[in-house]
Amino acid sequence: MTFRSCFASIMLAVAAFVGAAPASAADPSADTEALIRSAQTLITRLDATGAKGTPPTFSNGDAALVRTAYNADVVRAMPLDLDKVSRACIAVGNSIVAYVNFADRSATGAADRAAASEAKLSELQNEIIAGSIAANLCVQKGFRAVAGAVAAMTPAQRANLGEPLAQMRDGAALTIASSLGSATAPNISLANRTKLLAAVLEDLRFSADSFTPADRRSLRDKVVAVIPDLPPSLAKQARDIAAVLAGTGCNLLCQAAS
């Protein structure tokens, strides 16, 4: 998954109209920059790790690096600044890709390369799920940052946002759908799947109203489809997600799509 396509075009469209976002009482900008640096360092480390090397994990000397790169509380507190949100979420998304690429490299020479890569991903599930949780929270944060910028525009300026907003919703839907798919994976622990669906629900409590009615129906259909494959506790979470998606709210970003 990459956040670049999610944010790049929308940033170009609104950049000329963005004012300073209101800061919180405790400005978390420094924490945001630390997250960005850590995620970028994580990418560099992973890209440099050979097939038989040891990647950064929560259980080795790079634990602090991984925790900082995937700190969900920092994502939640991130200022609603398009540049910061974009850089942070792109770095998080690309670091997840770097983990997947490492798993593929580690399977070099295996008789069943696909199975070997999948086994390595299973070993790295704590790190990848932590990144995926941050990525889901990025969906909400991205929509909130863009909503603030769009609110400052004139109707004529908003008229040019249809395609960029569609790209952003597509990227967000892909992140959510990927997380739903992970929730059905038996090789991922129940605890990790529980945390991931909780992040999807937290994300959608705000971002659902940014999707068009057709997008919401499509996402809800995906949720409903996986419920029979989930254990009872996860099925309840999925039903809660489906209930949010069944709503009819349509905020400014949704309205700008029409």
C-alpha positions in Angstrom: 0.0 0.0 0.0 1.3 3.5 -0.7 -0.1 6.8 0.6 1.6 8.8 -2.1 -1.3 8.5 -4.5 -3.7 9.3 -1.7 -2.2 12.6 -0.8 -0.1 13.9 -3.6 -2.8 15.1 -6.0 -5.1 16.4 -3.3 -2.2 18.4 -1.8 -1.5 20.0 -5.2 -5.2 20.9 -5.5 -5.5 22.6 -2.1 -2.0 23.9 -1.5 -2.8 27.4 -2.6 -5.7 27.7 -0.3 -4.4 26.1 2.9 -4.1 28.4 5.9 -2.3 27.5 9.2 -4.1 24.7 10.9 -5.0 25.4 14.5 -2.4 23.9 16.9 -3.4 21.9 20.0 -2.5 23.1 23.4 0.5 20.7 23.5 1.9 21.0 20.0 2.8 17.5 18.9 4.8 18.7 15.9 8.1 17.4 17.3 6.6 14.0 17.9 5.3 14.0 14.3 8.8 14.8 12.9 10.3 12.0 15.1 7.7 9.5 13.7 8.6 10.6 10.1 12.3 10.3 10.7 11.9 6.9 12.4 9.7 5.5 9.6 12.2 6.8 7.0 15.1 5.2 8.9 13.0 2.0 9.1 12.7 1.9 5.4 16.5 2.5 4.9 17.3 -0.3 7.4 14.9 -2.7 5.8 16.0 -2.0 2.3 19.6 -2.6 3.4 18.9 -5.9 5.2 19.9 -8.9 3.2 17.9 -12.1 2.7 19.5 -13.7 5.8 19.8 -10.5 7.8 17.8 -9.5 10.9 15.1 -6.8 10.3 14.1 -4.2 12.9 11.5 -5.6 15.2 9.9 -5.0 18.6 12.1 -7.7 20.1 15.6 -6.6 19.1 17.8 -3.6 19.4 15.6 -1.6 17.0 12.5 -1.8 19.2 12.5 1.9 20.0 12.8 2.7 16.3 9.8 0.6 15.4 7.7 1.9 18.3 8.4 5.5 17.3 7.7 4.9 13.6 4.3 3.3 14.4 3.2 5.3 17.4 -0.6 5.4 17.0 -0.9 8.1 19.7 1.3 10.4 17.7 -0.8 9.8 14.6 -3.9 10.6 16.6 -2.3 13.8 18.0 -0.7 14.9 14.7 -1.5 18.5 13.7 -4.0 18.9 10.9 -1.3 20.1 8.6 -1.4 18.7 5.1 2.4 18.6 4.7 3.0 16.9 8.0 0.1 14.4 7.6 1.2 13.6 4.0 4.9 13.0 4.9 4.1 11.0 8.0 1.5 8.7 6.4 3.6 8.2 3.2 6.5 7.2 5.4 4.4 4.7 7.4 2.9 3.2 4.3 6.2 2.8 2.5 7.8 1.3 5.6 5.1 -1.5 5.5 6.0 -2.1 1.9 9.7 -2.3 3.0 8.8 -5.1 5.4 6.9 -7.0 2.7 9.9 -6.5 0.3 12.2 -7.9 3.0 10.0 -10.9 3.4 10.2 -11.6 -0.3 14.0 -11.3 -0.3 14.2 -13.7 2.7 12.5 -16.3 0.6 15.2 -16.3 -2.1 16.2 -19.9 -2.9 13.3 -21.5 -1.1 11.6 -24.4 -2.8 8.3 -22.7 -2.3 9.1 -19.0 -2.4 5.6 -17.8 -1.8 5.1 -20.0 1.3 8.5 -18.9 2.6 7.7 -15.3 2.2 4.3 -15.7 3.9 6.0 -17.5 6.8 8.4 -14.6 7.2 5.5 -12.1 7.1 3.8 -14.1 9.8 7.0 -13.8 11.9 6.9 -10.0 11.4 3.1 -9.7 12.0 3.5 -7.6 15.2 5.5 -4.9 13.3 3.3 -5.0 10.2 0.1 -4.9 12.2 1.4 -1.9 14.2 2.1 -0.2 10.9 -1.3 -1.1 9.6 -3.0 0.4 12.6 -1.0 3.6 12.1 -2.0 3.5 8.4 -5.7 3.2 9.3 -5.5 6.1 11.7 -3.8 8.1 8.9 -6.9 7.6 6.8 -8.9 9.6 9.3 -6.2 12.1 9.9 -5.8 12.7 6.2 -9.5 13.3 5.6 -9.6 15.7 8.6 -6.6 17.7 7.3 -8.1 17.9 3.9 -11.6 18.8 5.2 -10.1 21.8 7.0 -8.5 23.0 3.8 -11.5 22.4 1.6 -13.7 24.3 4.1 -11.7 27.4 3.4 -12.3 27.2 -0.4 -14.9 28.9 -2.4 -17.5 26.7 -4.3 -15.7 27.5 -7.5 -12.4 26.2 -6.1 -14.0 23.1 -4.7 -15.4 22.3 -8.2 -11.9 21.1 -9.3 -11.5 18.6 -6.4 -13.6 15.7 -7.8 -10.8 13.6 -9.2 -8.2 14.3 -6.4 -10.8 13.4 -3.7 -11.8 10.3 -5.6 -8.1 9.2 -5.6 -7.9 9.9 -1.9 -11.1 7.8 -1.2 -9.8 5.0 -3.3 -6.5 4.9 -1.4 -8.4 5.0 1.9 -10.8 2.2 0.8 -7.8 0.1 -0.2 -6.3 0.5 3.3 -9.5 -0.4 5.0 -10.2 -3.4 2.7 -6.6 -4.7 3.2 -7.2 -4.5 7.0 -10.4 -6.5 6.7 -8.6 -9.1 4.7 -6.0 -9.4 7.4 -8.7 -9.9 10.0 -9.6 -13.2 8.3 -6.0 -14.5 8.2 -5.6 -17.5 10.5 -1.8 -17.0 10.7 -2.3 -13.6 12.4 -3.0 -13.7 16.1 -6.4 -13.0 17.5 -5.0 -10.1 19.5 -3.4 -8.5 16.5 -6.6 -8.9 14.4 -8.6 -7.4 17.3 -6.4 -4.3 17.4 -6.5 -3.9 13.7 -10.3 -3.9 13.5 -10.5 -1.5 16.4 -8.3 0.9 14.4 -10.6 0.5 11.3 -13.6 1.3 13.5 -11.9 4.3 15.0 -10.9 5.5 11.6 -14.4 5.1 10.1 -16.2 6.9 13.0 -14.9 10.1 11.3 -14.0 9.2 7.8 -17.1 7.2 6.8 -18.9 10.5 6.1 -16.2 11.5 3.7 -17.1 8.6 1.3 -19.8 8.8 -1.3 -22.9 6.7 -0.6 -21.7 4.3 -3.4 -18.3 4.0 -1.7 -19.9 3.3 1.7 -22.1 0.6 0.2 -19.1 -1.1 -1.5 -17.0 -1.0 1.7 -20.0 -2.3 3.8 -20.5 -5.2 1.4 -16.8 -6.1 1.9 -17.3 -6.1 5.7 -20.5 -8.1 5.6 -18.8 -10.7 3.3 -16.0 -11.5 5.8 -18.2 -11.7 8.9 -19.0 -15.5 8.5 -15.2 -16.2 8.4 -14.5 -14.4 11.7 -14.5 -15.8 15.2 -17.3 -14.3 17.4 -15.3 -11.5 19.0 -14.1 -10.2 15.6 -17.5 -10.7 14.0 -18.9 -8.3 16.6 -16.3 -5.8 15.7 -17.0 -6.2 12.0 -20.8 -5.8 12.6 -20.0 -2.5 14.4 -17.9 -1.4 11.4 -20.8 -2.3 9.0 -23.2 -0.3 11.2 -21.0 2.8 10.8 -20.8 2.3 7.1 -24.6 1.9 6.9 -25.0 5.5 8.0 -26.1 8.2 5.6 -23.9 11.2 6.7 -22.2 13.1 3.9 -19.7 15.8 4.9 -18.1 18.5 2.8 -15.6 16.0 1.2 -18.5 13.7 0.2 -20.5 16.7 -1.1 -17.5 17.9 -3.1 -17.6 14.6 -5.0 -21.0 15.2 -6.5 
